[in-house]
Amino acid sequence: IGHKWLFGPINSPTVLNAKFNLAQFWDGRAKDLKEQAKGPVANPMEMASNHELAVSVLQSMPEYVGWFKEVYKDEKITIDNVADAIAAFEETLTTPNSRFDWWLKDYDDKISEFEKEGYDLFKAKGCINCHNGFGVGGNSFQKFGIAKPYEKDTQTLGRYNVTKDEKDKYVFKVPLLRNIELTAPYFHDASTWNLSEAVTIMAEYQLGVTLTADETNKIVAFLKTLTGDQPAIVFPILPPSTTNTQKPDRN
């Protein structure tokens, strides 16, 4: 949901643990968080602004000018510095100390036998082939619908938008699974809000297998062990606008 309640064609990825992605956005068009931070500002369906206007608004407020000068040694605010500041904040949005992390450190009591069986299934069924590494995903691109054509969403072309290579149609970045129980809805098209349903869809369309209810429940139980400490965010008092601050267009 963006500017004036416009409904976008793709699900907003979580910013939690985004620093661990190999690239940003579902199609990987931004190489890092700094490049990604410039996108939503100028997207007509998101913030519907532009870089020049956004910078001028910040430049009109003395407090922001002072803060940027303190960090970047220049009173002139630039979109590069704005993006760098946003990226620096997003770097802090990690969720460490999950129960699974502790279990990997030999604290065997941190996850149950049921959850361990879910982890075993996660590996045995092939989920780990794509969802691996520190973020349990986020480090590769894969086609959505490897085992079976995915017909719920045919409008979003994924990686093809970046490469223009036919083989990259419907190829998306594999999402991180850390903190997955708290980051619904799921998939690039937000087609389900239910984690159990997401697991069964992945098994069917990506792996070509049908999970039993017990297998699904065990895998979901394992996925919930990936929930870690949530970042503590203190909301600052923002600088007030001035007579030089451009007012928003409500039309």
Secondary structure, 3 states (H helix, E strand, C coil): CCHHHCCCCCCCCCCCCHHHCCCECCCCCECCHHHHHCHHHHCCCCCCCCHHHHHHHHHCCHHHHHHHHHHHCCCCCCHHHHHHHHHHHHCCCCCCCCHHHHHHCCCHHHCCHHHHHHHHHHHHCCHHHCCCCCCCCCCCEEECCCCCCCCCCCCCCECHHHHCCHHHCCEEECCCCCCHHHCCCECCCCCECCHHHHHHHHHHHHHCCCCCHHHHHHHHHHHHCCCCCCCCCCCCCCCCCCCCCCCCCCC
